[in-house]
Amino acid sequence: MSGFTPASSMPVFVHRSRRGAELVLMILALAVGIGAYAAVGLGVQEKVPVDIVGYGTWLVALLVAAHIGVRLLAPYADPVLLPLVAMLNGFGLAVIHRLDLAAGASESDAFARQQLIWMSLGVVLFLITLFVVPDHRMLQRFTYTAGLGAVVMLILPMLPIIGKTINGARIWINLGPVSFQPGEVAKVLLVVCFAGYLAVHRDALALAGRRFVGIDLPRGRDLGPLLMMWVISLAILVLQRDLGSSLLFYGLFVVTLYVATERKGWIVVGGLLFAGGVFAAISLFSHVRVRVLTWLNPFDYYPDPVNGTSSGQLVEGLFGMAWGGMIGRGFGSGEPWRVPYANSDFIIPAIGEELGLTALLALLLCYGLIVERGLRTAIVARDDFGKLLSVGLATSVALQTFVVVGGVTGLIPLTGLTTPFLSYGGSSLVANWVIVALLLRVSDQSRRPLPTAPSDEDLAAEETQIVKLDKGAMNK
Amino acid sequence: MNRPIRTLSVGCLILFVALMLNLTYVQFFKASWYNDRADNRRVTEEAYAQQRGDILVGKKAIATSKPSDDKYEWQRTYPGGKKYAPITGFMSYSYGQTGIERSQDSVLSGQDNKLFTNRLVDLVTNSEPAGGNVELTIDPKVQDAAYEGLTALGEDVQAATVAIEPKTGRILAMASTPTYNPSKLATHDFGAASKSFNNLSKDEDEPLLNRSIQTALPPGSTFKLVTAAAAIEKLGMDGDSKVYGGASLDLPGTTTDLPNLNGTSCGGEQITLTRALEVSCNTAFGQLGMDLSDEDMRAQAEAFGFGQHYLDDIGPQAKSRYPTNDGKDKQARAAIGQQDVIATPLQMAMVSAGIANGGEVMKPYLVDRVTSSSLDVIDQGKPTTIDNQPAISRDTAEILTQMMVSVVDNGTAEVASIPGVSVAGKTGTAQSSKERAPYAWFTSFAPAENPSIAVAVMVQKSGTERSEIAGGRLGGPIAKAMMEAAIS
């Protein structure tokens, strides 16, 4: 007996909270954000921006608030995620400011100013999310509510009066002075819905069902609600002509399903369905066909559009990146104004032009790290819902980055999506801050030390108590 | 569920690696492909909107960038104007660059590797990268004489001239008419530029052509210098050697004869080689062409530079050539600069310069120095010969010089004589076709004992009557004025 150590008293690996590390990284992130802002002023106007102190103070205040919020509300959360998104957001602000200067925007209608307001809102929502969701498992209760909410969000832009079509995509709603893309909120709701549903039904999906040509097909009643969900989302997206989100939602769905069931068959089925969908979309919809054609032969549609189809945006972006080369032309020395919508979908080519391949590889590494930290959170998560939730959230960042960066660099056909945290776009920014809050919440739950069970000695030390139960209580 | 999550993370890794590889491809490996595209306005406009270096003659800029208050910031202007247009070329938004603007573009735009340290300094000090300057070998006095001489021939004239310093190969003058105003093509008023360009390209006198290097025509009698050189080298002749001087030369294998220009003999059945050159005797040189082998003739022509491009500083250039002649009749005609022999004015100037420099033909060059924006000398043109072998021996050169001086003193090139200076020269009149007037040539150098300039003048088309066209009368005064400008 002497050599036997009971399992309960084995040294359990306990995660450190690492908030100090987060603070150091936050300072680096702030240095990048404020430094980039100063560099833009120096490069474009040959002077440090006059509002650098006010701007810097506001950025510091926002991010310190976020850091303190994490210290108080999620002390064991992953220490790398917040600095990464802080850096991306701050850097994105500087680039948007640079594009404002290129466009000759005045103070009041400057995109950077609006983006800073959206960022502030994002950080507030980040803190609120951490506060009202003390345990991510409570979100599982809202599985179907979230699903319904996502559908409503996706239908909203289709409604008259509040719905608004911008650049051919009907994905906006008018809320008084501001426009909002409810699809970005739908993204988060869908992830919650998928995770909640699959956490409950994963066993049935994985085990029950019939085997057909080597593939285990699930029972219709297990799959029904999800398939319906998927069809509704896709139908709305096809009607709204938003290819990027369509791709993102479908990818999220297949990945979460695969992780939940641990069956590679889903990837195969998903891939086949995807191929079929792409084929159908190309043959049925001219706006999809045009995207593929301009991707394959961009120079056929440049500089003069053919039948109203132009690849000018893509080609100018490629020219810009090629012109930037390895180290870029420097802030103020490029011509990013040649690319329409450089501050939203095409912010990557704008950065590539002025800061070069070096900056873009660094940015991609940051996105890669966000995804990696998200998936790491999924690995250490202690419950199925937490795992699926963080897988969904991390995958949404990975897919969105791939779809937009791949699109603007000519790797895949161009579909409209914003670059997470970098691009101008309030809805996307706010939604992504909520995604980070949820990831931090799951990570806090997973890395927090387990409540220690009272040991035998503790119990022995307790005085034995005799509890006398009365009859009434026993008969209850 | 951890196994599929690990698989998923590998999948995400693949996506990000794919993005990074693609970016590296776009921004590094394929970047120059994008940058070289003509429809890439970033690159074309940057080149256009840049402060380029100056093209200088002496201390004076003949092409410079002036600040402009439009979005292109700098306007290229050409103080050298029409006189220097064939050399500077132009820099236009829609029609690219020509001349020195094109050949020295990397220096003028500051992209040249020679300017690497300057670029580095510009980068560190965050100042606008400035282009380097190109200083030409042109002597403005000789260029003035050349341009004034050509324009004095009148309107509607196609002519060109080149002057070389025989000892070094420095090009002292290069002019061509008709010419154009490059500033009109460089203007930021693109509509006006396009109108000017269209008018110039439609003009049948081809004003955009730099005839001194881009037009190769039969050199006519000026080519007799090459034939005479071959005869002295290969047949051991000298100025007093006797050659055939009859009125007409029977061409074997044909029914035609080769007559002299005026149909009379050159002063007897047998004349000296010097006399043959003085009167530009077709029958004498036709006979020499048949006596020499076709290979020897071509070797002699190529030793002077035929069949090659020797001027690297500007382009494009036409190639002068002495093609294969099968048959004695063709050899005879080739020997007097007809048949299929063609030469540019630059080539004929090189022939004279070679003779003037004791047989060594120097490689012609136009760019004297390249200086950085801060006027440090980056590159300095150095005289080199076109070949390790001289084209002709020093003795041959001396004999030819004496003969050419005699042409000016006693022969057809009298119009080029300068009091107190011994001038060596040779005229040429090349038949083109029955319908059009012959081409008039003139080549010379001076002073004969220590030459400082060699000139070739070519008049392709002039308003002069057919009978009036003789090399001496049209080209001689121009060559004379240029030589005087160089000597004084």
Interface residues (C-beta under 8 A of the other chain):
Chain A: V255 Y258 V259 A260 E262 F299 Y302 P303 L318 F319 G320 M321 A322 W323 G324 G325 M326 E335 R338 G352 G356 L357 L360 L361 L364 Y367 G368 V371 E372 L375 A378 I379 D384 K387 L388 V391 A394 T395 A398 T401 F402 V405 G406 T409 G410 L411
Chain B: M1 N2 R3 P4 I5 R6 L8 S9 C12 L13 L15 F16 A18 L19 M20 N22 L23 T24 V26 Q27 F28 K30 A31 S32 W33 Y34 N35 R37 D39 N40 R41 R42 V43 E45
